[in-house]
Amino acid sequence: VSRAAGHWVTNRGRRMRTDEMMRLQGMDEKGFVQVVSDRQLGKQVGNAMSQNILERIMVSLLPAAGLVPRNCTLHDRWQ
């Protein structure tokens, strides 16, 4: 069995569901329209970068690149 089948949850004796994988990546599965198989979705979610990581990068990067007004203060919710 490959990793594409999902990660094993030891204390539950089963593989992770796609909604659990999405929450682990910081994604809200409510309102999400799935148009691929569960296996494909699991691969895509597994290859995604966590939203909190992207947010931390953008909060630092945008001001450094001069892409936000000087009077605008971005808040790093994960600090």
LUMDO-803462 format. One record per residue (C-alpha): residue number from 1; z, y, x. Coordinates in Angstrom, 3 decimals. Layout:
REM residues N
@nr=NUM c3=Z c2=Y c1=X
...
***
This chain:
REM residues 79
@nr=1 c3=0.000 c2=0.000 c1=0.000
@nr=2 c3=-0.980 c2=3.376 c1=1.407
@nr=3 c3=0.748 c2=6.749 c1=1.278
@nr=4 c3=-1.888 c2=7.819 c1=-1.254
@nr=5 c3=-0.094 c2=5.615 c1=-3.778
@nr=6 c3=2.872 c2=7.990 c1=-3.545
@nr=7 c3=6.091 c2=8.165 c1=-1.592
@nr=8 c3=8.752 c2=5.569 c1=-2.296
@nr=9 c3=11.963 c2=6.840 c1=-3.907
@nr=10 c3=14.538 c2=4.413 c1=-2.550
@nr=11 c3=17.414 c2=5.101 c1=-4.942
@nr=12 c3=15.062 c2=4.802 c1=-7.945
@nr=13 c3=13.153 c2=1.736 c1=-6.717
@nr=14 c3=9.776 c2=3.293 c1=-7.501
@nr=15 c3=7.093 c2=5.660 c1=-6.266
@nr=16 c3=7.224 c2=9.408 c1=-6.957
@nr=17 c3=5.429 c2=10.615 c1=-10.064
@nr=18 c3=2.882 c2=13.415 c1=-9.729
@nr=19 c3=5.145 c2=15.861 c1=-11.604
@nr=20 c3=7.921 c2=15.158 c1=-9.078
@nr=21 c3=5.528 c2=15.715 c1=-6.182
@nr=22 c3=4.405 c2=19.021 c1=-7.699
@nr=23 c3=7.996 c2=20.255 c1=-8.140
@nr=24 c3=8.750 c2=19.279 c1=-4.553
@nr=25 c3=5.871 c2=21.544 c1=-3.452
@nr=26 c3=7.187 c2=24.419 c1=-5.588
@nr=27 c3=4.537 c2=24.044 c1=-8.290
@nr=28 c3=5.272 c2=24.273 c1=-12.008
@nr=29 c3=3.635 c2=21.314 c1=-13.722
@nr=30 c3=3.935 c2=22.917 c1=-17.165
@nr=31 c3=0.640 c2=24.474 c1=-18.180
@nr=32 c3=-1.159 c2=22.633 c1=-15.391
@nr=33 c3=-4.398 c2=21.001 c1=-16.567
@nr=34 c3=-5.118 c2=17.792 c1=-14.678
@nr=35 c3=-8.834 c2=16.979 c1=-14.395
@nr=36 c3=-8.626 c2=14.320 c1=-11.671
@nr=37 c3=-6.928 c2=10.918 c1=-11.519
@nr=38 c3=-3.212 c2=10.641 c1=-10.723
@nr=39 c3=-4.130 c2=9.191 c1=-7.334
@nr=40 c3=-6.440 c2=12.127 c1=-6.509
@nr=41 c3=-3.840 c2=14.612 c1=-7.731
@nr=42 c3=-1.219 c2=12.939 c1=-5.537
@nr=43 c3=-3.497 c2=13.335 c1=-2.507
@nr=44 c3=-4.204 c2=16.987 c1=-3.321
@nr=45 c3=-0.538 c2=17.836 c1=-3.872
@nr=46 c3=0.386 c2=16.011 c1=-0.671
@nr=47 c3=-2.138 c2=18.076 c1=1.289
@nr=48 c3=-0.999 c2=21.360 c1=-0.238
@nr=49 c3=1.178 c2=23.827 c1=1.619
@nr=50 c3=4.432 c2=24.591 c1=-0.174
@nr=51 c3=4.385 c2=27.814 c1=-2.150
@nr=52 c3=7.632 c2=29.025 c1=-0.598
@nr=53 c3=6.120 c2=28.669 c1=2.892
@nr=54 c3=2.997 c2=30.604 c1=1.874
@nr=55 c3=5.144 c2=33.316 c1=0.313
@nr=56 c3=7.207 c2=33.711 c1=3.488
@nr=57 c3=4.031 c2=33.990 c1=5.578
@nr=58 c3=2.489 c2=36.588 c1=3.250
@nr=59 c3=5.664 c2=38.709 c1=3.077
@nr=60 c3=5.511 c2=39.025 c1=6.876
@nr=61 c3=1.758 c2=39.117 c1=7.322
@nr=62 c3=0.694 c2=41.707 c1=4.720
@nr=63 c3=2.848 c2=44.590 c1=6.037
@nr=64 c3=1.991 c2=43.714 c1=9.649
@nr=65 c3=-1.715 c2=43.892 c1=8.811
@nr=66 c3=-1.264 c2=47.196 c1=6.962
@nr=67 c3=-2.414 c2=45.685 c1=3.673
@nr=68 c3=0.452 c2=47.015 c1=1.543
@nr=69 c3=1.421 c2=50.672 c1=1.018
@nr=70 c3=4.200 c2=51.929 c1=3.300
@nr=71 c3=6.459 c2=52.707 c1=0.335
@nr=72 c3=6.089 c2=49.142 c1=-0.994
@nr=73 c3=8.883 c2=46.751 c1=-0.047
@nr=74 c3=8.135 c2=43.050 c1=-0.324
@nr=75 c3=11.134 c2=40.825 c1=-0.993
@nr=76 c3=11.429 c2=37.462 c1=0.748
@nr=77 c3=13.110 c2=35.300 c1=-1.904
@nr=78 c3=13.610 c2=32.456 c1=0.567
@nr=79 c3=15.426 c2=34.383 c1=3.303
***
